């Protein structure tokens, strides 16, 4: 009698699992078979550590990090500043944008050691010195509904602040061009441009 669809599917699944087990030896299921370096993180050798001193949002900060640590991870994991978001972690989305010595950078592509003695501004530092009021661009994002899910907003705002400071706000087309490195999955681009355009006229 021919197999039913369910029976055939079950047999195929069993055959696949059995074959995978025989070939791979279940390396992902048996943690005791993993090498020690993979199953538990070993301490970083001293010669691969660096002490980074920098000014973040007007405050002197110091942290000892692995030389491979990104500025993004330094801010989020060592300095407890989670406002800077980790999006693609490949420099393609702009969610991690911060200002380093007043220039916008993708902090996921910047090593922490490269920021030695630098002045770093994150989204948490924009309202400081303004009586706890929002930065004008932050307020403009609210006024123009320039955010939806909000995940990209810190990077958009930081890049927008730099865009204004750089003088790239002569037209909406120019703003779009100079903000093109910051992606918004929700598609709030028109409102983001309006927020930057308004702020540029006010400051």
ABEGO torsion letter per residue (X at the ends): XBBBAAAAAAAAAAAAAAAAAAAAGGAAABAAABBAAAABBBBBBAAABBBBBBBBGGBBBBBBBBAABBAAAAAAAAAGBAABBBBAGAGAAGAABBBBGGBBBBAAABBAAAABGBBBBBAAAAABGAGGBBBAAAAAAAAAGABBAGAAAAAAAAAAAAAAAAGAAABAAAAAAAAAABBBAAGAAAAAAAAAAAAAAAX
